[in-house]
Amino acid sequence: MTLAHARRQELLELLQAEGGLRTAELARRLGVSEATVRRDLAELERQGRLRRVHGGA
């Protein structure tokens, strides 16, 4: 499993547990930049694994 894949899985688990979080909060919890979170959210949305809303998912 790649680092990006593991991070995206953790991101999905956070969203499932919390019901939705802002990009800044996801970045803080994952220890990455907001840009990284936005890229991960875009990829997960492209895969049909989540639905994004303004400011988070």
PQR file of N, CA, C, O and H, with PARSE charges and radii, in Angstrom:
ATOM      1  N   MET A   1       0.846  -1.168   0.000 -0.4000 1.5000
ATOM      2  CA  MET A   1       0.000   0.000   0.000 -0.0000 2.0000
ATOM      3  C   MET A   1       0.900   1.242   0.000  0.5500 1.7000
ATOM      4  O   MET A   1       1.824   1.349   0.807 -0.5500 1.4000
ATOM      5  N   THR A   2       0.622   2.168  -0.905 -0.4000 1.5000
ATOM      6  CA  THR A   2       1.416   3.389  -0.958 -0.0000 2.0000
ATOM      7  C   THR A   2       1.036   4.328   0.180  0.5500 1.7000
ATOM      8  O   THR A   2      -0.018   4.187   0.799 -0.5500 1.4000
ATOM      9  H   THR A   2      -0.128   2.081  -1.561  0.4000 1.0000
ATOM     10  N   LEU A   3       1.909   5.280   0.437 -0.4000 1.5000
ATOM     11  CA  LEU A   3       1.642   6.273   1.472 -0.0000 2.0000
ATOM     12  C   LEU A   3       0.365   7.055   1.157  0.5500 1.7000
ATOM     13  O   LEU A   3      -0.454   7.297   2.043 -0.5500 1.4000
ATOM     14  H   LEU A   3       2.766   5.394  -0.066  0.4000 1.0000
ATOM     15  N   ALA A   4       0.202   7.448  -0.104 -0.4000 1.5000
ATOM     16  CA  ALA A   4      -0.997   8.193  -0.501 -0.0000 2.0000
ATOM     17  C   ALA A   4      -2.247   7.345  -0.300  0.5500 1.7000
ATOM     18  O   ALA A   4      -3.265   7.844   0.178 -0.5500 1.4000
ATOM     19  H   ALA A   4       0.868   7.252  -0.824  0.4000 1.0000
ATOM     20  N   HIS A   5      -2.176   6.074  -0.661 -0.4000 1.5000
ATOM     21  CA  HIS A   5      -3.332   5.185  -0.502 -0.0000 2.0000
ATOM     22  C   HIS A   5      -3.695   5.044   0.975  0.5500 1.7000
ATOM     23  O   HIS A   5      -4.871   5.098   1.335 -0.5500 1.4000
ATOM     24  H   HIS A   5      -1.348   5.669  -1.049  0.4000 1.0000
ATOM     25  N   ALA A   6      -2.704   4.865   1.815 -0.4000 1.5000
ATOM     26  CA  ALA A   6      -2.953   4.731   3.255 -0.0000 2.0000
ATOM     27  C   ALA A   6      -3.546   6.017   3.823  0.5500 1.7000
ATOM     28  O   ALA A   6      -4.455   5.970   4.651 -0.5500 1.4000
ATOM     29  H   ALA A   6      -1.748   4.821   1.523  0.4000 1.0000
ATOM     30  N   ARG A   7      -3.032   7.168   3.378 -0.4000 1.5000
ATOM     31  CA  ARG A   7      -3.547   8.453   3.858 -0.0000 2.0000
ATOM     32  C   ARG A   7      -4.990   8.653   3.412  0.5500 1.7000
ATOM     33  O   ARG A   7      -5.819   9.131   4.186 -0.5500 1.4000
ATOM     34  H   ARG A   7      -2.294   7.206   2.705  0.4000 1.0000
ATOM     35  N   ARG A   8      -5.291   8.293   2.180 -0.4000 1.5000
ATOM     36  CA  ARG A   8      -6.673   8.439   1.690 -0.0000 2.0000
ATOM     37  C   ARG A   8      -7.624   7.518   2.437  0.5500 1.7000
ATOM     38  O   ARG A   8      -8.772   7.881   2.693 -0.5500 1.4000
ATOM     39  H   ARG A   8      -4.618   7.904   1.551  0.4000 1.0000
ATOM     40  N   GLN A   9      -7.155   6.334   2.786 -0.4000 1.5000
ATOM     41  CA  GLN A   9      -7.982   5.422   3.574 -0.0000 2.0000
ATOM     42  C   GLN A   9      -8.254   6.019   4.950  0.5500 1.7000
ATOM     43  O   GLN A   9      -9.379   5.963   5.445 -0.5500 1.4000
ATOM     44  H   GLN A   9      -6.223   6.039   2.578  0.4000 1.0000
ATOM     45  N   GLU A  10      -7.224   6.589   5.565 -0.4000 1.5000
ATOM     46  CA  GLU A  10      -7.394   7.232   6.874 -0.0000 2.0000
ATOM     47  C   GLU A  10      -8.348   8.420   6.764  0.5500 1.7000
ATOM     48  O   GLU A  10      -9.172   8.646   7.650 -0.5500 1.4000
ATOM     49  H   GLU A  10      -6.310   6.635   5.163  0.4000 1.0000
ATOM     50  N   LEU A  11      -8.234   9.171   5.677 -0.4000 1.5000
ATOM     51  CA  LEU A  11      -9.121  10.302   5.436 -0.0000 2.0000
ATOM     52  C   LEU A  11     -10.573   9.832   5.372  0.5500 1.7000
ATOM     53  O   LEU A  11     -11.450  10.429   5.997 -0.5500 1.4000
ATOM     54  H   LEU A  11      -7.565   8.988   4.956  0.4000 1.0000
ATOM     55  N   LEU A  12     -10.825   8.770   4.623 -0.4000 1.5000
ATOM     56  CA  LEU A  12     -12.180   8.220   4.529 -0.0000 2.0000
ATOM     57  C   LEU A  12     -12.697   7.762   5.888  0.5500 1.7000
ATOM     58  O   LEU A  12     -13.865   7.974   6.213 -0.5500 1.4000
ATOM     59  H   LEU A  12     -10.113   8.285   4.116  0.4000 1.0000
ATOM     60  N   GLU A  13     -11.840   7.142   6.674 -0.4000 1.5000
ATOM     61  CA  GLU A  13     -12.248   6.675   8.002 -0.0000 2.0000
ATOM     62  C   GLU A  13     -12.603   7.850   8.907  0.5500 1.7000
ATOM     63  O   GLU A  13     -13.568   7.775   9.668 -0.5500 1.4000
ATOM     64  H   GLU A  13     -10.891   6.970   6.409  0.4000 1.0000
ATOM     65  N   LEU A  14     -11.833   8.931   8.832 -0.4000 1.5000
ATOM     66  CA  LEU A  14     -12.148  10.128   9.605 -0.0000 2.0000
ATOM     67  C   LEU A  14     -13.507  10.688   9.203  0.5500 1.7000
ATOM     68  O   LEU A  14     -14.315  11.051  10.057 -0.5500 1.4000
ATOM     69  H   LEU A  14     -11.049   8.991   8.214  0.4000 1.0000
ATOM     70  N   LEU A  15     -13.751  10.754   7.899 -0.4000 1.5000
ATOM     71  CA  LEU A  15     -15.021  11.299   7.420 -0.0000 2.0000
ATOM     72  C   LEU A  15     -16.197  10.418   7.836  0.5500 1.7000
ATOM     73  O   LEU A  15     -17.257  10.931   8.194 -0.5500 1.4000
ATOM     74  H   LEU A  15     -13.094  10.459   7.205  0.4000 1.0000
ATOM     75  N   GLN A  16     -16.020   9.122   7.791 -0.4000 1.5000
ATOM     76  CA  GLN A  16     -17.093   8.219   8.215 -0.0000 2.0000
ATOM     77  C   GLN A  16     -17.379   8.381   9.696  0.5500 1.7000
ATOM     78  O   GLN A  16     -18.540   8.361  10.106 -0.5500 1.4000
ATOM     79  H   GLN A  16     -15.159   8.706   7.499  0.4000 1.0000
ATOM     80  N   ALA A  17     -16.348   8.540  10.502 -0.4000 1.5000
ATOM     81  CA  ALA A  17     -16.517   8.667  11.952 -0.0000 2.0000
ATOM     82  C   ALA A  17     -17.136  10.009  12.337  0.5500 1.7000
ATOM     83  O   ALA A  17     -17.943  10.083  13.263 -0.5500 1.4000
ATOM     84  H   ALA A  17     -15.405   8.556  10.170  0.4000 1.0000
ATOM     85  N   GLU A  18     -16.760  11.061  11.628 -0.4000 1.5000
ATOM     86  CA  GLU A  18     -17.188  12.415  11.988 -0.0000 2.0000
ATOM     87  C   GLU A  18     -18.398  12.898  11.199  0.5500 1.7000
ATOM     88  O   GLU A  18     -19.073  13.839  11.618 -0.5500 1.4000
ATOM     89  H   GLU A  18     -16.104  11.002  10.875  0.4000 1.0000
ATOM     90  N   GLY A  19     -18.681  12.266  10.065 -0.4000 1.5000
ATOM     91  CA  GLY A  19     -19.806  12.701   9.244 -0.0000 2.0000
ATOM     92  C   GLY A  19     -19.499  13.887   8.342  0.5500 1.7000
ATOM     93  O   GLY A  19     -20.403  14.404   7.685 -0.5500 1.4000
ATOM     94  H   GLY A  19     -18.133  11.502   9.725  0.4000 1.0000
ATOM     95  N   GLY A  20     -18.274  14.321   8.297 -0.4000 1.5000
ATOM     96  CA  GLY A  20     -17.858  15.435   7.452 -0.0000 2.0000
ATOM     97  C   GLY A  20     -16.940  16.363   8.217  0.5500 1.7000
ATOM     98  O   GLY A  20     -17.162  16.631   9.398 -0.5500 1.4000
ATOM     99  H   GLY A  20     -17.540  13.901   8.831  0.4000 1.0000
ATOM    100  N   LEU A  21     -15.911  16.852   7.551 -0.4000 1.5000
ATOM    101  CA  LEU A  21     -14.939  17.749   8.180 -0.0000 2.0000
ATOM    102  C   LEU A  21     -14.461  18.772   7.161  0.5500 1.7000
ATOM    103  O   LEU A  21     -14.483  18.521   5.956 -0.5500 1.4000
ATOM    104  H   LEU A  21     -15.730  16.634   6.592  0.4000 1.0000
ATOM    105  N   ARG A  22     -14.038  19.903   7.647 -0.4000 1.5000
ATOM    106  CA  ARG A  22     -13.450  20.925   6.780 -0.0000 2.0000
ATOM    107  C   ARG A  22     -12.038  20.496   6.367  0.5500 1.7000
ATOM    108  O   ARG A  22     -11.367  19.726   7.055 -0.5500 1.4000
ATOM    109  H   ARG A  22     -14.020  20.107   8.626  0.4000 1.0000
ATOM    110  N   THR A  23     -11.625  21.018   5.233 -0.4000 1.5000
ATOM    111  CA  THR A  23     -10.304  20.702   4.699 -0.0000 2.0000
ATOM    112  C   THR A  23      -9.203  21.008   5.714  0.5500 1.7000
ATOM    113  O   THR A  23      -8.292  20.201   5.899 -0.5500 1.4000
ATOM    114  H   THR A  23     -12.170  21.643   4.674  0.4000 1.0000
ATOM    115  N   ALA A  24      -9.279  22.157   6.369 -0.4000 1.5000
ATOM    116  CA  ALA A  24      -8.250  22.538   7.345 -0.0000 2.0000
ATOM    117  C   ALA A  24      -8.189  21.548   8.499  0.5500 1.7000
ATOM    118  O   ALA A  24      -7.103  21.213   8.973 -0.5500 1.4000
ATOM    119  H   ALA A  24     -10.019  22.813   6.219  0.4000 1.0000
ATOM    120  N   GLU A  25      -9.337  21.080   8.951 -0.4000 1.5000
ATOM    121  CA  GLU A  25      -9.361  20.123  10.060 -0.0000 2.0000
ATOM    122  C   GLU A  25      -8.807  18.772   9.619  0.5500 1.7000
ATOM    123  O   GLU A  25      -8.080  18.125  10.372 -0.5500 1.4000
ATOM    124  H   GLU A  25     -10.219  21.352   8.567  0.4000 1.0000
ATOM    125  N   LEU A  26      -9.142  18.348   8.414 -0.4000 1.5000
ATOM    126  CA  LEU A  26      -8.582  17.100   7.889 -0.0000 2.0000
ATOM    127  C   LEU A  26      -7.060  17.201   7.802  0.5500 1.7000
ATOM    128  O   LEU A  26      -6.349  16.270   8.179 -0.5500 1.4000
ATOM    129  H   LEU A  26      -9.733  18.874   7.802  0.4000 1.0000
ATOM    130  N   ALA A  27      -6.566  18.331   7.304 -0.4000 1.5000
ATOM    131  CA  ALA A  27      -5.117  18.526   7.187 -0.0000 2.0000
ATOM    132  C   ALA A  27      -4.457  18.458   8.557  0.5500 1.7000
ATOM    133  O   ALA A  27      -3.415  17.822   8.715 -0.5500 1.4000
ATOM    134  H   ALA A  27      -7.144  19.088   6.998  0.4000 1.0000
ATOM    135  N   ARG A  28      -5.054  19.107   9.544 -0.4000 1.5000
ATOM    136  CA  ARG A  28      -4.488  19.101  10.897 -0.0000 2.0000
ATOM    137  C   ARG A  28      -4.434  17.687  11.456  0.5500 1.7000
ATOM    138  O   ARG A  28      -3.419  17.274  12.016 -0.5500 1.4000
ATOM    139  H   ARG A  28      -5.901  19.624   9.416  0.4000 1.0000
ATOM    140  N   ARG A  29      -5.524  16.949  11.303 -0.4000 1.5000
ATOM    141  CA  ARG A  29      -5.584  15.596  11.863 -0.0000 2.0000
ATOM    142  C   ARG A  29      -4.651  14.623  11.156  0.5500 1.7000
ATOM    143  O   ARG A  29      -4.112  13.708  11.778 -0.5500 1.4000
ATOM    144  H   ARG A  29      -6.348  17.285  10.847  0.4000 1.0000
ATOM    145  N   LEU A  30      -4.463  14.823   9.856 -0.4000 1.5000
ATOM    146  CA  LEU A  30      -3.604  13.922   9.085 -0.0000 2.0000
ATOM    147  C   LEU A  30      -2.139  14.367   9.089  0.5500 1.7000
ATOM    148  O   LEU A  30      -1.261  13.603   8.688 -0.5500 1.4000
ATOM    149  H   LEU A  30      -4.901  15.566   9.351  0.4000 1.0000
ATOM    150  N   GLY A  31      -1.874  15.583   9.533 -0.4000 1.5000
ATOM    151  CA  GLY A  31      -0.503  16.086   9.557 -0.0000 2.0000
ATOM    152  C   GLY A  31       0.059  16.394   8.184  0.5500 1.7000
ATOM    153  O   GLY A  31       1.250  16.213   7.934 -0.5500 1.4000
ATOM    154  H   GLY A  31      -2.587  16.203   9.858  0.4000 1.0000
ATOM    155  N   VAL A  32      -0.811  16.864   7.288 -0.4000 1.5000
ATOM    156  CA  VAL A  32      -0.397  17.209   5.926 -0.0000 2.0000
ATOM    157  C   VAL A  32      -0.933  18.594   5.590  0.5500 1.7000
ATOM    158  O   VAL A  32      -1.680  19.184   6.371 -0.5500 1.4000
ATOM    159  H   VAL A  32      -1.779  17.012   7.490  0.4000 1.0000
ATOM    160  N   SER A  33      -0.553  19.107   4.435 -0.4000 1.5000
ATOM    161  CA  SER A  33      -1.023  20.429   4.016 -0.0000 2.0000
ATOM    162  C   SER A  33      -2.461  20.353   3.506  0.5500 1.7000
ATOM    163  O   SER A  33      -2.956  19.286   3.144 -0.5500 1.4000
ATOM    164  H   SER A  33       0.053  18.627   3.801  0.4000 1.0000
ATOM    165  N   GLU A  34      -3.119  21.518   3.489 -0.4000 1.5000
ATOM    166  CA  GLU A  34      -4.467  21.576   2.933 -0.0000 2.0000
ATOM    167  C   GLU A  34      -4.454  21.219   1.450  0.5500 1.7000
ATOM    168  O   GLU A  34      -5.408  20.625   0.947 -0.5500 1.4000
ATOM    169  H   GLU A  34      -2.717  22.385   3.783  0.4000 1.0000
ATOM    170  N   ALA A  35      -3.375  21.581   0.744 -0.4000 1.5000
ATOM    171  CA  ALA A  35      -3.271  21.240  -0.678 -0.0000 2.0000
ATOM    172  C   ALA A  35      -3.269  19.728  -0.867  0.5500 1.7000
ATOM    173  O   ALA A  35      -3.897  19.218  -1.794 -0.5500 1.4000
ATOM    174  H   ALA A  35      -2.601  22.064   1.153  0.4000 1.0000
ATOM    175  N   THR A  36      -2.570  19.012   0.002 -0.4000 1.5000
ATOM    176  CA  THR A  36      -2.546  17.547  -0.072 -0.0000 2.0000
ATOM    177  C   THR A  36      -3.940  16.989   0.164  0.5500 1.7000
ATOM    178  O   THR A  36      -4.376  16.080  -0.542 -0.5500 1.4000
ATOM    179  H   THR A  36      -2.059  19.426   0.756  0.4000 1.0000
ATOM    180  N   VAL A  37      -4.638  17.527   1.151 -0.4000 1.5000
ATOM    181  CA  VAL A  37      -6.003  17.063   1.428 -0.0000 2.0000
ATOM    182  C   VAL A  37      -6.899  17.338   0.230  0.5500 1.7000
ATOM    183  O   VAL A  37      -7.695  16.480  -0.152 -0.5500 1.4000
ATOM    184  H   VAL A  37      -4.284  18.265   1.725  0.4000 1.0000
ATOM    185  N   ARG A  38      -6.784  18.522  -0.369 -0.4000 1.5000
ATOM    186  CA  ARG A  38      -7.619  18.833  -1.536 -0.0000 2.0000
ATOM    187  C   ARG A  38      -7.343  17.863  -2.682  0.5500 1.7000
ATOM    188  O   ARG A  38      -8.274  17.421  -3.355 -0.5500 1.4000
ATOM    189  H   ARG A  38      -6.137  19.219  -0.059  0.4000 1.0000
ATOM    190  N   ARG A  39      -6.078  17.528  -2.910 -0.4000 1.5000
ATOM    191  CA  ARG A  39      -5.745  16.553  -3.967 -0.0000 2.0000
ATOM    192  C   ARG A  39      -6.337  15.187  -3.643  0.5500 1.7000
ATOM    193  O   ARG A  39      -6.896  14.522  -4.515 -0.5500 1.4000
ATOM    194  H   ARG A  39      -5.321  17.887  -2.363  0.4000 1.0000
ATOM    195  N   ASP A  40      -6.213  14.772  -2.382 -0.4000 1.5000
ATOM    196  CA  ASP A  40      -6.769  13.478  -1.979 -0.0000 2.0000
ATOM    197  C   ASP A  40      -8.286  13.466  -2.121  0.5500 1.7000
ATOM    198  O   ASP A  40      -8.855  12.487  -2.605 -0.5500 1.4000
ATOM    199  H   ASP A  40      -5.759  15.312  -1.673  0.4000 1.0000
ATOM    200  N   LEU A  41      -8.947  14.548  -1.704 -0.4000 1.5000
ATOM    201  CA  LEU A  41     -10.405  14.623  -1.833 -0.0000 2.0000
ATOM    202  C   LEU A  41     -10.824  14.562  -3.302  0.5500 1.7000
ATOM    203  O   LEU A  41     -11.795  13.888  -3.647 -0.5500 1.4000
ATOM    204  H   LEU A  41      -8.485  15.343  -1.311  0.4000 1.0000
ATOM    205  N   ALA A  42     -10.092  15.266  -4.161 -0.4000 1.5000
ATOM    206  CA  ALA A  42     -10.406  15.251  -5.589 -0.0000 2.0000
ATOM    207  C   ALA A  42     -10.268  13.842  -6.159  0.5500 1.7000
ATOM    208  O   ALA A  42     -11.109  13.403  -6.944 -0.5500 1.4000
ATOM    209  H   ALA A  42      -9.303  15.813  -3.881  0.4000 1.0000
ATOM    210  N   GLU A  43      -9.220  13.139  -5.769 -0.4000 1.5000
ATOM    211  CA  GLU A  43      -9.013  11.772  -6.262 -0.0000 2.0000
ATOM    212  C   GLU A  43     -10.097  10.834  -5.744  0.5500 1.7000
ATOM    213  O   GLU A  43     -10.616  10.013  -6.500 -0.5500 1.4000
ATOM    214  H   GLU A  43      -8.537  13.495  -5.131  0.4000 1.0000
ATOM    215  N   LEU A  44     -10.441  10.945  -4.472 -0.4000 1.5000
ATOM    216  CA  LEU A  44     -11.491  10.087  -3.906 -0.0000 2.0000
ATOM    217  C   LEU A  44     -12.846  10.385  -4.541  0.5500 1.7000
ATOM    218  O   LEU A  44     -13.648   9.476  -4.754 -0.5500 1.4000
ATOM    219  H   LEU A  44     -10.019  11.612  -3.858  0.4000 1.0000
ATOM    220  N   GLU A  45     -13.100  11.654  -4.841 -0.4000 1.5000
ATOM    221  CA  GLU A  45     -14.343  12.007  -5.524 -0.0000 2.0000
ATOM    222  C   GLU A  45     -14.349  11.423  -6.937  0.5500 1.7000
ATOM    223  O   GLU A  45     -15.362  10.893  -7.394 -0.5500 1.4000
ATOM    224  H   GLU A  45     -12.448  12.392  -4.668  0.4000 1.0000
ATOM    225  N   ARG A  46     -13.209  11.526  -7.623 -0.4000 1.5000
ATOM    226  CA  ARG A  46     -13.102  10.970  -8.982 -0.0000 2.0000
ATOM    227  C   ARG A  46     -13.384   9.478  -8.982  0.5500 1.7000
ATOM    228  O   ARG A  46     -13.980   8.952  -9.921 -0.5500 1.4000
ATOM    229  H   ARG A  46     -12.386  11.956  -7.252  0.4000 1.0000
ATOM    230  N   GLN A  47     -12.952   8.793  -7.921 -0.4000 1.5000
ATOM    231  CA  GLN A  47     -13.183   7.355  -7.784 -0.0000 2.0000
ATOM    232  C   GLN A  47     -14.609   7.029  -7.333  0.5500 1.7000
ATOM    233  O   GLN A  47     -14.993   5.860  -7.282 -0.5500 1.4000
ATOM    234  H   GLN A  47     -12.468   9.220  -7.157  0.4000 1.0000
ATOM    235  N   GLY A  48     -15.391   8.055  -7.007 -0.4000 1.5000
ATOM    236  CA  GLY A  48     -16.759   7.843  -6.551 -0.0000 2.0000
ATOM    237  C   GLY A  48     -16.854   7.390  -5.101  0.5500 1.7000
ATOM    238  O   GLY A  48     -17.867   6.820  -4.697 -0.5500 1.4000
ATOM    239  H   GLY A  48     -15.079   9.005  -7.049  0.4000 1.0000
ATOM    240  N   ARG A  49     -15.812   7.638  -4.316 -0.4000 1.5000
ATOM    241  CA  ARG A  49     -15.781   7.161  -2.926 -0.0000 2.0000
ATOM    242  C   ARG A  49     -16.286   8.191  -1.932  0.5500 1.7000
ATOM    243  O   ARG A  49     -16.513   7.864  -0.767 -0.5500 1.4000
ATOM    244  H   ARG A  49     -14.989   8.101  -4.645  0.4000 1.0000
ATOM    245  N   LEU A  50     -16.470   9.457  -2.380 -0.4000 1.5000
ATOM    246  CA  LEU A  50     -17.037  10.480  -1.509 -0.0000 2.0000
ATOM    247  C   LEU A  50     -17.631  11.595  -2.351  0.5500 1.7000
ATOM    248  O   LEU A  50     -17.428  11.664  -3.563 -0.5500 1.4000
ATOM    249  H   LEU A  50     -16.285   9.723  -3.326  0.4000 1.0000
ATOM    250  N   ARG A  51     -18.369  12.464  -1.677 -0.4000 1.5000
ATOM    251  CA  ARG A  51     -18.940  13.643  -2.323 -0.0000 2.0000
ATOM    252  C   ARG A  51     -18.404  14.862  -1.598  0.5500 1.7000
ATOM    253  O   ARG A  51     -18.521  14.980  -0.378 -0.5500 1.4000
ATOM    254  H   ARG A  51     -18.535  12.408  -0.693  0.4000 1.0000
ATOM    255  N   ARG A  52     -17.818  15.760  -2.360 -0.4000 1.5000
ATOM    256  CA  ARG A  52     -17.238  16.966  -1.763 -0.0000 2.0000
ATOM    257  C   ARG A  52     -18.288  18.063  -1.662  0.5500 1.7000
ATOM    258  O   ARG A  52     -19.214  18.143  -2.468 -0.5500 1.4000
ATOM    259  H   ARG A  52     -17.723  15.664  -3.351  0.4000 1.0000
ATOM    260  N   VAL A  53     -18.114  18.906  -0.647 -0.4000 1.5000
ATOM    261  CA  VAL A  53     -18.907  20.122  -0.500 -0.0000 2.0000
ATOM    262  C   VAL A  53     -17.928  21.274  -0.333  0.5500 1.7000
ATOM    263  O   VAL A  53     -16.746  21.048  -0.075 -0.5500 1.4000
ATOM    264  H   VAL A  53     -17.362  18.841   0.008  0.4000 1.0000
ATOM    265  N   HIS A  54     -18.401  22.493  -0.476 -0.4000 1.5000
ATOM    266  CA  HIS A  54     -17.513  23.649  -0.350 -0.0000 2.0000
ATOM    267  C   HIS A  54     -16.832  23.644   1.011  0.5500 1.7000
ATOM    268  O   HIS A  54     -17.501  23.664   2.044 -0.5500 1.4000
ATOM    269  H   HIS A  54     -19.361  22.676  -0.686  0.4000 1.0000
ATOM    270  N   GLY A  55     -15.500  23.616   1.014 -0.4000 1.5000
ATOM    271  CA  GLY A  55     -14.736  23.686   2.252 -0.0000 2.0000
ATOM    272  C   GLY A  55     -14.361  22.349   2.862  0.5500 1.7000
ATOM    273  O   GLY A  55     -13.651  22.324   3.867 -0.5500 1.4000
ATOM    274  H   GLY A  55     -14.956  23.599   0.175  0.4000 1.0000
ATOM    275  N   GLY A  56     -14.806  21.244   2.300 -0.4000 1.5000
ATOM    276  CA  GLY A  56     -14.467  19.942   2.887 -0.0000 2.0000
ATOM    277  C   GLY A  56     -15.201  18.810   2.209  0.5500 1.7000
ATOM    278  O   GLY A  56     -15.476  18.856   1.010 -0.5500 1.4000
ATOM    279  H   GLY A  56     -15.383  21.264   1.484  0.4000 1.0000
ATOM    280  N   ALA A  57     -15.517  17.784   2.997 -0.4000 1.5000
ATOM    281  CA  ALA A  57     -16.216  16.616   2.457 -0.0000 2.0000
ATOM    282  C   ALA A  57     -17.089  16.032   3.543  0.5500 1.7000
ATOM    283  O   ALA A  57     -17.775  15.036   3.315 -0.5500 1.4000
ATOM    284  H   ALA A  57     -15.293  17.746   3.971  0.4000 1.0000
TER
END
